Amino acid sequence: MARRKNLFKNNARHLITKTSPHSPISEQYRTVRTNLQFSQVDGDLKTMLVTSAGPSEGKSSVTANLAIVFAQQGKKVLLIDADMRKPTLHYTFRVDNRSGLSNVLVGERALDESIVSSDVQDLDIMTCGPIPPNPSELLGSKAMEKMIRDASEQYDLIVFDTPPVLAVTDAPILANICDGVLMVVRSKQTENEAAQKARDLLKAAKAKLLGVVLNDVEQKKDNYYYYYGTK
């Protein structure tokens, strides 16, 4: 139990846009939000997927904080943990994971039954739910397309946290049916070749790459700095 409490505490620190909304890092997240909105000149960004080339690049933290700054803008946001191999969203927001996305996709639960409110205004959460044996098949299913259509009627933006691109096929499969993809890379960790390969896999899946967040760049005054740029 003590280990779980520590995990909750550590993940809570990652929600800097909630705990320190006026910090320089939170301002960088708002800059990313603005650039994402400008990237959709021909229409609203309704569904967005966040991924990375490999593990431990800060993808889930970036996803959660971006969802928060969109909600702080007044948009009704649904954050979905679509990493059905190593889910973390229920730890980050301290919510139950006994029912979630996997239950909806196999028809065990209705959409509304699997959504929980967060303690951030206008931000709702759908956790992964029980880890299924066939994540890729579920993410590429007709049930997923229907779930997105139904959720889009209730929310201004749906944000998906997905597994790394180079690890499994989940992200490219889901990227094909989302409005855009944001990729996270970590300074001094992500190799250029890995990032380029991940980009190529997303493009092969006909995904729209919205940009890249460079995570964990050391600065004199701040521990982290997030940079956004279109590709």
Stockholm file with secondary structure:
# STOCKHOLM 1.0

chainA/1-231         MARRKNLFKNNARHLITKTSPHSPISEQYRTVRTNLQFSQVDGDLKTMLVTSAGPSEGKSSVTANLAIVFAQQGKKVLLIDADMRKPTLHYTFRVDNRSGLSNVLVGERALDESIVSSDVQDLDIMTCGPIPPNPSELLGSKAMEKMIRDASEQYDLIVFDTPPVLAVTDAPILANICDGVLMVVRSKQTENEAAQKARDLLKAAKAKLLGVVLNDVEQKKDNYYYYYGTK
#=GR chainA/1-231 SS CHHHHHHHHHHHTTCHHHHCTTSHHHHHHHHHHHHHHHHCTTSCCCEEEEEESSSSSSHHHHHHHHHHHHHHTTCCEEEEECCSSSCCHHHHTTCCCSSSHHHHHTTSSCTGGGCEECSSTTEEEECCCSCCSCHHHHHTSHHHHHHHHHHHTTCSEEEEECCCTTTCSHHHHHHTTSSEEEEEEETTTSCHHHHHHHHHHHHHTTCCEEEEEEECCCCSSCSCCCEEECC
#=GC SS_cons         CHHHHHHHHHHHTTCHHHHCTTSHHHHHHHHHHHHHHHHCTTSCCCEEEEEESSSSSSHHHHHHHHHHHHHHTTCCEEEEECCSSSCCHHHHTTCCCSSSHHHHHTTSSCTGGGCEECSSTTEEEECCCSCCSCHHHHHTSHHHHHHHHHHHTTCSEEEEECCCTTTCSHHHHHHTTSSEEEEEEETTTSCHHHHHHHHHHHHHTTCCEEEEEEECCCCSSCSCCCEEECC
//
